[in-house]
Amino acid sequence: MTVTGAAPGDSRTRRLGADLAALTGGWVVRAGLGLLVSVLTARYLGPEDMGRYAFLIWLAGLAAVVLSLGLPTTLTRYTAEALGADRPGTAGALLGLVVRGQTAIALVAAVAVAAAGLFVPDPWRLPLALTALSVPLLVLHGSLAAFLSGLQVFRWPAALGVATLALQAALLIVVVALDGGVEGLLLTHAGVNAVALGVVAWLARREGRWRGALPAPGPLGGEARADVLRYARSVSALVILDAVVWQRTEVAFLAALAPPAEVAFYALAFGVAAQVGRVPYQLSVVLFPSFPALVGGGRTAELAALHATAMRYLVLLGAPLAVGVAVTAPAVIGLLYGPAYGRAAPVLATLALGSLVTIAAGASPAVLHATKRQDRLLRQAVLAAAANLLLALLLVPAAGALGAALASVLAQGLGSVLAIRAALRVAGAGAPVEALLRITAAAAVMGGVAALPVLALGGLPGLLAAVLLGAAAYPLALRGLRALSAEDLDRVRAVVERLPASARSGSLALARFLCRGSAPATPWSPSR
């Protein structure tokens, strides 16, 4: 969706709400399919082989992130800015430049990964070669998806994510039936990635043509190309450092310093925590292009308000999920993976609670990228990466998967706090501290209520009761603590207008009941 100027009335709230709903709906289905794949894989392989498989999947993902060289972020930022400035052809020219460069780099890297199999023990040779197949596919998929994000196209990629996971689940059943082992699972992973790349390339071509970005009118001009390359160079260093903090580098320490089962415990817990964190992440993805679009449209004064509002809503969505997963972790792990994976429960609780600061910082990097202050993120990433490596080295030998989780959340928390501070300074506004504290307190109340049936009943009955009681307790706690305001009610009205007439009155009545906080001191605007 092209942002071409000041959004009339509440159009931005409606657009962001619709995009978030599409992404969240896709996440719900993807989360279910992802858990199905994870459960089937873990129960089929057992902790030891699951640890080996998890390490190879992590290796492919890490290689793809490092080899992206910051170009997906560059694509999203410059595509959104070009559309905001009514220069769509620039976005198309940039896409061509990125795809050509990444194709060459990714193919060379894949050959190198496969060749490394000649120097490892026999049981790892074929799995490593199969892992190499996925590397170029993941690299190119990331850049094409970033182009779509810059175009503010989210619904079709969300549907693609669902379809590819469904395909993976179906092929997994075949692999299990044929007893294909780790090798069969890795081949399936590569095949699904190939299909996903083909579809996302078709989507990028179609949406780019519709918005006038493709075919590109010509190559980037010399000045524009130099500007993009300068930005990409700074971001590439940031991406590599961030990979240390955010891409489960602790897996490498676990593989080297702990039994293979510890890799499985950490990977499974991380996977569940990551799925839950996808809901606030979807909002940050939807919001990211809005920041450079504001800059491209000459509306930088609105950055501070949008960032403050984003922090509130990210925590509003993420805090109950993080707390809820933490209090139900033993029941979740026991029901999904069985008693063999019981040691993953405290790992999951640690990762879930530790994500609260990260959730609050979800929109902060977007402010810095939009204003070309990503150098601040680079300095913070150096500190966070150093902390992560040191903590992992100290904690993994002592506590295995739990030590890896502690290293991860402490390093990510440090990076997130520094990113929030930098974004606030650049945007020239303070954080909505009181609102964030009220929301977090409401989530804590919900957690206390949800923990009661888990402790009293246990198993599936306790988990189901916890979900139901928590879902009722959280909105009531928000109302009791006055965490929602008249400003929130205005935004709800803008979104509710898109609902069927039969649902509008009830939704508005519920919103009025919950949003009983005092009205904001400044008038509401669609940017906030």
C-alpha positions in Angstrom: 0.0 0.0 0.0 1.5 3.2 -1.1 1.9 6.0 1.5 1.8 9.2 -0.6 1.1 11.9 1.9 -0.7 12.8 5.0 -3.1 10.1 5.9 -6.7 11.5 5.9 -8.5 11.1 9.2 -8.0 7.7 10.7 -6.9 5.9 7.5 -3.5 4.9 9.0 -5.1 3.3 12.0 -7.5 1.3 9.7 -4.7 0.3 7.3 -2.3 -0.8 10.1 -5.2 -2.6 11.9 -6.1 -4.5 8.7 -2.5 -5.4 8.0 -1.9 -6.5 11.6 -5.1 -8.6 11.5 -3.9 -10.3 8.3 -0.5 -11.0 9.7 -1.9 -12.2 13.1 -4.4 -14.4 11.4 -1.6 -16.0 9.4 0.5 -16.3 12.5 -2.2 -18.2 14.3 -2.3 -20.8 11.6 1.4 -20.8 11.2 1.9 -21.2 14.9 -0.3 -24.3 14.9 1.4 -25.8 11.9 4.8 -24.9 13.3 4.1 -26.6 16.6 2.8 -29.6 14.7 6.0 -29.9 12.7 8.1 -29.3 15.9 6.2 -31.9 17.9 6.3 -34.6 15.2 10.0 -34.0 14.6 11.0 -34.0 18.2 9.0 -37.1 19.1 10.2 -38.9 16.0 13.9 -38.2 16.4 14.3 -38.1 20.2 16.5 -35.7 22.1 19.9 -36.7 20.7 19.1 -36.7 17.0 16.8 -33.7 17.5 19.8 -31.8 18.9 21.8 -32.6 15.7 18.9 -31.6 13.4 18.2 -28.4 15.4 21.9 -27.4 15.0 21.9 -27.8 11.2 18.6 -25.9 10.8 20.1 -23.1 13.0 23.3 -23.2 10.9 21.3 -22.6 7.6 19.3 -19.8 9.2 22.4 -18.1 10.6 24.2 -18.4 7.3 21.3 -16.8 5.5 21.1 -13.9 8.0 24.9 -13.2 7.8 25.0 -13.5 4.0 22.0 -11.1 3.6 24.6 -8.3 4.5 21.8 -6.0 5.7 20.3 -5.8 2.3 16.7 -6.9 3.3 16.6 -4.0 5.8 18.0 -1.7 3.1 15.4 -2.8 0.7 12.5 -2.2 3.1 13.7 1.2 4.1 14.5 2.6 0.7 11.4 1.0 -1.0 9.1 2.6 1.6 10.9 5.9 1.3 10.8 5.8 -2.5 7.1 5.2 -2.5 6.5 7.9 0.1 8.4 10.3 -2.2 6.4 9.1 -5.2 9.5 7.6 -6.9 8.6 3.9 -7.2 11.1 3.2 -10.0 13.9 3.7 -7.6 12.6 0.8 -5.5 12.6 -1.5 -8.6 16.1 -0.5 -9.6 17.3 -1.3 -6.1 15.6 -4.7 -6.1 17.4 -5.7 -9.2 20.8 -4.6 -7.8 20.2 -6.5 -4.6 19.0 -9.8 -6.2 21.9 -9.9 -8.7 24.5 -9.4 -5.9 23.0 -11.8 -3.5 22.5 -14.6 -6.0 26.3 -14.7 -6.6 27.2 -14.4 -2.9 24.7 -17.1 -1.8 25.7 -19.6 -4.4 29.4 -19.3 -3.5 28.5 -19.7 0.2 26.4 -22.8 -0.5 29.3 -24.5 -2.3 31.6 -23.6 0.6 29.2 -25.1 3.2 28.8 -28.3 1.1 32.6 -28.5 0.7 33.0 -28.3 4.5 31.4 -31.7 4.6 34.6 -33.2 3.4 36.3 -32.2 6.7 33.7 -33.5 9.2 32.9 -37.0 10.5 30.9 -39.3 8.2 27.5 -38.9 10.0 27.6 -35.2 9.3 28.7 -35.1 5.7 25.4 -35.7 3.9 23.3 -33.7 6.3 25.7 -30.7 5.9 25.5 -31.0 2.1 21.7 -31.0 2.3 21.8 -28.0 4.7 23.8 -26.1 2.1 20.9 -26.4 -0.4 18.7 -24.1 1.8 21.3 -21.3 2.2 20.8 -19.5 -1.2 17.1 -20.1 -1.1 16.7 -18.4 2.3 19.0 -15.5 1.4 17.0 -14.6 -1.7 13.6 -15.2 0.0 14.6 -12.7 2.7 15.3 -9.9 0.2 12.2 -10.5 -1.9 10.0 -10.5 1.3 11.7 -7.3 2.4 10.8 -5.7 -0.9 7.2 -6.7 -0.3 7.3 -5.3 3.2 8.6 -2.0 1.8 5.7 -1.9 -0.6 3.5 -2.5 2.6 2.2 -5.8 1.2 1.7 -8.2 4.1 -1.4 -10.3 3.5 -0.1 -12.4 0.6 3.2 -13.2 2.3 1.3 -14.2 5.4 -0.8 -16.6 3.4 2.4 -17.9 1.8 3.8 -18.6 5.2 0.8 -20.7 6.1 0.9 -22.6 2.8 4.6 -23.5 3.1 4.2 -24.7 6.6 1.3 -26.9 5.6 3.4 -28.3 2.8 6.3 -29.0 5.3 3.9 -30.7 7.7 2.6 -33.0 5.0 6.1 -33.9 3.7 7.2 -34.5 7.3 4.5 -37.1 7.7 5.9 -38.8 4.6 9.4 -38.7 5.9 8.4 -40.2 9.2 6.4 -42.9 7.5 9.5 -43.8 5.3 11.9 -43.4 8.3 13.9 -40.9 6.4 15.8 -39.7 9.5 17.7 -36.4 9.7 18.6 -36.5 6.0 15.0 -36.8 4.9 14.0 -33.9 7.1 16.7 -31.7 5.7 15.8 -32.5 2.1 12.2 -31.6 2.9 13.3 -28.3 4.4 15.2 -27.5 1.2 12.3 -28.4 -1.0 9.9 -26.3 0.9 12.3 -23.3 0.8 12.5 -23.7 -3.0 8.8 -23.6 -3.4 8.5 -20.6 -1.1 11.2 -18.7 -3.0 9.4 -19.3 -6.3 6.1 -18.0 -5.0 7.5 -14.9 -3.2 9.4 -14.0 -6.4 6.1 -14.1 -8.3 4.4 -12.0 -5.7 7.2 -9.4 -5.8 7.0 -9.1 -9.5 3.2 -8.8 -9.5 3.0 -6.2 -6.7 6.0 -4.3 -8.0 4.3 -3.9 -11.4 1.1 -2.8 -9.8 2.8 -0.1 -7.8 5.0 1.1 -10.7 8.2 -0.2 -9.2 8.7 -2.8 -11.9 10.0 -3.0 -14.5 12.6 -0.5 -13.3 13.1 2.5 -15.6 16.9 2.0 -15.4 19.8 1.4 -13.0 20.2 3.5 -9.9 21.9 6.8 -10.4 25.4 7.2 -9.2 24.5 9.3 -6.2 21.6 7.2 -5.2 23.6 4.0 -5.5 26.4 5.4 -3.4 23.9 6.4 -0.7 22.3 2.9 -0.7 25.7 1.2 -0.5 26.8 3.4 2.4 23.7 2.5 4.3 24.0 -1.2 3.4 27.6 -1.3 4.6 26.7 0.1 8.0 23.7 -2.1 8.3 25.6 -5.3 7.2 27.9 -4.9 10.2 24.9 -4.4 12.4 23.3 -7.6 11.0 26.3 -9.7 11.7 26.6 -8.4 15.2 22.8 -8.8 15.7 23.1 -12.4 14.5 25.3 -13.1 17.6 22.6 -11.8 19.9 19.3 -12.7 18.1 20.1 -15.8 16.0 20.6 -18.3 18.8 24.4 -18.2 18.8 24.1 -20.1 22.1 23.4 -23.2 20.0 27.0 -23.2 18.8 28.2 -23.2 22.5 25.8 -25.9 23.4 26.9 -28.1 20.5 30.6 -27.6 21.6 30.2 -27.6 25.4 27.1 -29.7 26.2 25.4 -33.0 25.3 23.4 -32.9 22.0 20.1 -33.2 24.0 20.8 -29.8 25.5 20.7 -28.3 22.0 17.3 -29.9 21.6 15.9 -28.6 24.9 17.1 -25.0 24.0 15.9 -25.2 20.4 12.4 -26.4 21.2 11.9 -23.9 24.0 13.3 -21.1 21.8 10.9 -22.2 19.0 7.8 -22.0 21.2 8.9 -18.7 22.7 9.5 -17.3 19.2 6.1 -18.4 18.0 4.4 -16.6 20.8 6.5 -13.5 20.2 5.4 -13.4 16.6 2.2 -11.4 17.5 3.9 -8.3 18.7 6.6 -8.8 16.1 3.9 -8.7 13.4 3.0 -5.2 14.6 6.6 -4.1 14.4 6.8 -5.4 10.9 3.7 -3.5 9.9 4.9 -0.3 11.5 8.5 -0.4 10.2 7.7 1.0 6.7 5.6 3.8 8.3 8.7 5.4 9.8 10.7 5.8 6.6 7.5 6.7 4.7 7.0 9.6 7.2 10.6 10.7 6.5 10.2 10.4 2.8 7.0 12.5 3.0 8.7 15.2 5.0 6.7 14.4 8.2 9.6 13.7 10.6 7.8 15.6 13.5 5.4 12.6 13.7 8.1 10.1 14.5 8.1 10.6 18.2 4.3 10.1 18.6 4.3 7.0 16.4 7.2 5.5 18.3 5.5 6.1 21.7 2.3 4.6 20.6 4.1 1.6 19.1 5.8 0.9 22.4 2.4 0.9 24.2 0.7 -1.5 21.7 3.7 -3.8 21.4 3.7 -4.3 25.2 -0.1 -4.5 25.3 0.0 -7.4 22.9 3.2 -9.1 24.0 3.1 -8.9 27.8 0.2 -11.2 28.4 1.6 -13.7 26.0 5.1 -13.7 27.6 3.7 -14.0 31.1 1.2 -16.6 30.1 3.8 -18.8 28.5 6.1 -18.5 31.5 3.5 -19.7 34.0 2.2 -22.6 31.8 5.7 -23.7 30.5 5.8 -27.1 32.4 2.3 -28.0 31.1 3.1 -26.8 27.6 6.3 -28.8 27.3 4.9 -31.9 28.9 1.8 -32.0 26.7 3.6 -31.2 23.4 6.9 -33.1 23.7 6.5 -35.6 26.5 8.6 -36.2 29.6 11.8 -36.8 27.7 11.9 -33.0 27.1 10.9 -31.9 30.6 14.2 -30.0 31.0 13.0 -27.5 28.3 10.3 -26.1 30.6 12.4 -23.8 32.7 14.3 -22.8 29.5 10.9 -21.8 28.0 9.8 -19.8 31.1 13.1 -17.9 31.1 13.0 -17.0 27.4 9.3 -15.9 27.7 9.8 -13.6 30.6 13.1 -12.3 29.2 11.3 -11.2 26.0 9.4 -8.3 27.7 12.1 -5.7 27.2 12.7 -6.9 23.6 9.0 -6.6 22.9 8.9 -3.0 24.1 11.9 -2.2 21.8 10.2 -3.6 18.7 9.8 -0.3 16.9 12.9 1.5 18.1 15.3 0.3 15.4 12.8 1.6 12.8 13.2 5.1 14.1 17.0 4.9 13.8 16.9 3.3 10.3 14.4 5.9 9.1 16.5 8.8 10.2 19.8 7.1 9.0 21.1 6.8 12.6 21.7 3.1 12.4 25.3 3.8 13.5 23.9 4.0 17.0 22.5 0.5 16.6 25.9 -0.7 15.5 27.6 0.5 18.7 24.9 -1.1 20.8 25.1 -4.3 18.9 28.9 -4.5 19.7 28.1 -4.3 23.4 25.3 -6.8 23.2 27.2 -9.3 21.1 30.2 -9.2 23.5 27.9 -9.7 26.4 26.2 -12.6 24.7 29.4 -14.4 23.9 30.9 -13.9 27.3 27.7 -15.0 29.1 27.3 -18.0 26.9 30.9 -19.1 27.6 30.3 -18.8 31.3 26.8 -20.1 31.7 26.5 -22.9 29.1 29.1 -25.2 30.7 27.5 -24.7 34.1 23.8 -24.9 33.2 23.4 -26.2 29.7 20.2 -25.1 27.9 19.1 -22.9 30.9 22.4 -21.1 30.9 22.1 -20.5 27.1 18.6 -19.0 27.8 19.9 -16.7 30.5 22.8 -15.6 28.2 20.3 -14.9 25.4 17.7 -12.8 27.4 20.4 -10.8 29.2 22.2 -9.8 26.0 19.0 -9.1 24.2 17.7 -7.1 27.1 20.8 -5.0 27.0 20.6 -4.4 23.3 16.9 -3.5 23.6 17.3 -1.0 26.4 20.1 0.8 24.4 17.9 0.8 21.2 15.0 2.3 23.1 17.2 5.0 24.6 18.7 5.9 21.2 15.3 6.1 19.5 13.9 8.3 22.2 16.8 10.7 21.8 16.5 10.8 18.1 12.8 11.2 18.1 13.0 13.9 20.8 10.3 12.4 23.1 10.1 10.4 26.3 8.8 6.8 26.8 5.3 6.2 28.0 6.6 4.7 31.3 3.4 5.0 33.3 1.4 3.3 30.6 3.9 0.5 30.2 4.0 -0.1 33.9 0.2 -0.3 34.1 0.1 -2.8 31.2 2.8 -5.0 32.6 1.1 -5.0 36.0 -2.1 -6.1 34.4 -0.2 -9.0 32.7 1.3 -10.0 36.0 -2.2 -10.1 37.6 -3.3 -12.3 34.7 -0.3 -14.6 35.2 -1.1 -15.0 38.9 -4.7 -16.0 38.0 -3.6 -18.4 35.2 -1.0 -20.1 37.5 -3.7 -21.3 39.9 -5.3 -24.0 37.7 -1.9 -25.1 36.4 -0.7 -25.8 39.9 -4.0 -27.2 41.1 -5.1 -29.4 38.2 -2.0 -29.9 36.0 -1.9 -31.5 32.6 -4.4 -30.6 29.8 -7.3 -29.5 32.2 -5.0 -27.1 34.0 -3.7 -25.7 30.8 -7.1 -25.1 29.3 -8.4 -23.5 32.5 -5.3 -21.3 32.6 -5.9 -20.0 29.1 -9.6 -19.3 29.7 -9.1 -17.6 33.1 -6.1 -15.6 31.8 -8.1 -14.4 28.8 -10.8 -13.1 31.1 -8.5 -11.7 33.7 -6.2 -9.6 31.5 -8.8 -7.2 30.1 -10.4 -6.8 33.5 -6.9 -6.1 35.0 -6.3 -3.5 32.2 -9.6 -1.8 33.2 -8.9 -2.0 36.9 -5.5 -0.5 36.5 -6.7 2.2 34.0 -4.2 1.0 31.4 -6.4 2.0 28.5 -7.6 5.5 27.6 -10.0 7.5 25.5 -7.3 7.6 22.9 -7.4 3.8 22.6 -11.2 4.0 22.3 -10.8 6.3 19.3 -8.5 3.8 17.6 -10.8 1.0 18.3 -13.7 2.9 16.7 -11.6 3.4 13.5 -11.0 -0.4 13.3 -14.5 -1.5 14.4 -16.0 0.4 11.5 -14.6 -2.3 9.2 -16.5 -5.0 11.1 -19.9 -6.3 10.0 -22.7 -4.2 11.4 -23.9 -6.9 13.7 -20.6 -6.9 15.5 -20.0 -3.2 15.8 -22.3 -2.3 18.7 -21.1 -5.1 20.9 -17.4 -4.4 20.1 -17.8 -0.7 20.9 -19.6 -1.4 24.1 -16.8 -3.7 25.3 -14.2 -1.1 24.2 -16.0 1.7 26.2 -16.1 -0.6 29.3 -12.4 -1.3 29.1 -11.1 2.2 28.0 -12.0 4.1 31.1 -8.7 5.8 31.7 -8.4 9.6 31.5 -8.3 11.3 28.1 -4.9 12.2 26.8 -3.5 15.7 27.3 -3.0 16.2 23.6 -5.6 15.5 20.9 -5.4 12.2 19.1 -4.0 12.0 15.6 -3.8 9.1 13.3 0.0 9.1 13.6 0.0 8.4 17.3 
